[in-house]
Amino acid sequence: MRRRFDHSLPVLRITTEAERRNHADPARRAESRRWSSRDGAEDTGIPSAALGPQDTFEQLPMRDFSARRSLGRLPARPFERTPAFASLRTGHDRRTDWLRAGQALECVLLVATAHGLRTSLLHQALEWTDLRDDLRPATSPFDHVQMLIRFGYGPQGPPTPRRTLRLFLDLDCAVPQGDQC
């Protein structure tokens, strides 16, 4: 019987290493905590209720934005045994490529949502140059991985609040005059 090569194993290995490095770096842990402590009056960051669960079996290296990796402290659920991954790649690594990759990612996420799929972004390895290079497929060495996406089914996550309008509008300017308020 022929055995099928599972392309997800190298992705999981590389992502696990990136998550390990993130936890070992005190500056990265502190930054993650700053961005994931939006439980008060802060207008930026991730509310702790929106962080999502970790994998009970610790096979899928989900990003721990709270920087408190411990199944006893974070909610955990069993994840699928064989996750489905996609890599979003561009031929170059320029700002225009980043913009196009972001537009493509938006489309992928919207289509997945419309079909009842849940997605997770596994971007840890993209933050480490050597690990990002390891994600390049041998068959197309000039491709640049811009994002890794995990697809699956599961419960809907909690809604997340949006930034307030006051950050985008100058409400003190009742009647604009020319280019100034």
C-alpha positions in Angstrom: 0.0 0.0 0.0 1.4 3.4 -1.0 1.5 6.0 1.7 0.4 9.6 0.8 2.9 12.3 1.8 1.2 14.7 4.2 2.3 18.3 3.2 0.9 19.6 6.5 3.6 18.0 8.6 6.4 20.4 7.6 4.0 23.4 8.0 3.1 22.2 11.5 6.7 21.7 12.4 7.8 25.1 11.2 4.9 26.9 12.8 5.5 25.0 16.1 9.1 26.2 16.1 8.0 29.8 15.4 5.6 29.7 18.3 8.3 28.3 20.6 10.6 31.1 19.6 7.9 33.7 20.2 7.4 32.4 23.7 11.1 32.3 24.4 11.5 36.0 23.5 10.5 38.3 26.4 10.0 41.3 24.2 7.6 39.4 21.9 5.7 38.0 24.9 5.3 41.5 26.3 4.1 42.9 23.0 1.5 40.1 22.7 0.2 40.8 26.2 -0.1 44.5 25.3 -2.2 43.8 22.2 -4.4 41.1 23.9 -5.4 42.9 27.0 -8.3 45.0 25.5 -10.7 44.4 28.3 -10.9 47.9 29.6 -11.3 51.2 27.8 -8.5 50.7 25.3 -9.6 51.1 21.7 -7.0 48.9 20.1 -6.0 45.3 20.7 -7.8 42.0 21.0 -10.3 41.3 23.7 -9.3 38.3 25.8 -12.8 36.7 25.0 -11.9 36.7 21.3 -8.6 34.9 21.6 -10.1 31.5 20.8 -9.2 28.1 22.2 -5.9 26.2 22.0 -5.7 22.6 20.7 -6.3 20.2 23.5 -3.9 17.7 21.9 -1.3 20.4 21.2 -0.8 19.2 17.6 -1.9 22.4 16.0 0.2 25.4 17.0 -2.4 28.1 17.4 -1.0 31.6 18.1 -1.1 32.3 21.8 -1.6 36.1 21.8 -2.0 36.1 25.6 1.6 34.8 25.9 0.4 32.5 28.7 0.8 29.2 27.0 -0.7 26.7 29.5 -3.8 24.5 28.9 -4.7 25.1 32.5 -4.9 28.9 31.9 -6.3 29.0 28.4 -9.5 27.4 27.0 -8.8 24.3 25.0 -10.8 22.1 22.6 -9.9 19.1 20.5 -9.1 20.2 16.9 -9.2 18.0 13.8 -6.5 15.4 13.4 -5.7 16.3 9.8 -6.0 20.1 9.3 -6.4 21.5 5.8 -3.9 24.3 5.0 -3.4 26.7 2.2 -0.5 29.0 1.6 -1.0 32.4 0.0 2.1 33.2 -2.1 3.3 35.9 -4.4 6.1 35.9 -7.0 7.9 38.8 -5.3 8.0 40.4 -1.9 7.3 44.0 -2.6 4.7 46.3 -1.1 2.4 45.8 -4.1 2.7 42.1 -3.5 1.7 42.6 0.1 -1.3 44.6 -0.9 -2.4 42.0 -3.5 -1.9 39.2 -0.9 -4.1 41.1 1.6 -6.8 41.6 -1.0 -6.7 37.9 -1.9 -6.7 36.9 1.8 -9.8 39.1 2.3 -11.5 37.2 -0.5 -10.5 33.8 0.8 -11.8 34.6 4.3 -15.1 35.9 3.0 -15.7 32.9 0.8 -14.8 30.5 3.6 -17.2 32.3 5.9 -20.0 32.1 3.4 -19.5 28.3 3.2 -19.5 27.9 7.0 -15.8 27.2 7.3 -13.7 28.5 10.1 -10.2 29.8 9.4 -7.1 30.4 11.5 -4.1 32.4 10.3 -0.8 30.8 11.1 1.6 33.7 10.6 4.1 32.9 13.3 6.7 31.5 10.9 6.4 34.5 8.6 7.9 36.7 11.4 11.2 34.7 11.3 13.2 35.1 8.1 14.8 31.6 8.2 11.5 29.9 9.0 9.6 31.9 6.3 12.3 30.7 3.8 11.7 27.1 5.0 8.0 27.5 3.9 9.0 28.1 0.3 8.1 25.1 -1.8 11.0 23.4 -3.5 9.1 23.3 -6.8 8.8 27.1 -6.9 11.7 28.6 -4.9 10.9 32.2 -6.0 7.5 32.2 -4.4 7.1 34.2 -1.2 4.7 32.9 1.4 2.6 35.8 2.6 0.1 33.9 4.8 -0.7 30.3 6.0 -4.4 29.6 6.4 -6.0 26.7 8.3 -9.5 25.7 7.3 -11.9 23.6 9.3 -15.3 23.4 10.9 -16.1 24.4 14.4 -18.2 26.6 16.6 -18.6 30.3 15.8 -16.3 32.5 17.8 -17.5 35.5 19.8 -18.1 38.8 18.0 -15.3 41.3 18.4 -15.9 45.0 18.9 -14.8 47.4 16.2 -12.8 50.6 16.8 -14.9 53.6 17.7 -15.8 56.2 15.1 -14.0 59.0 17.0 -10.7 57.5 15.8 -11.6 58.2 12.2 -13.7 61.4 12.3 -12.9 64.9 13.5 -16.2 65.6 15.3 -14.9 69.0 16.5 -15.0 70.3 13.0 -18.7 71.1 12.4 -18.3 73.1 9.2 -15.2 72.5 7.0 -13.8 75.6 5.4 -11.4 74.9 2.5 -8.8 72.3 3.4 -9.1 73.2 7.2 -11.7 72.8 9.8 
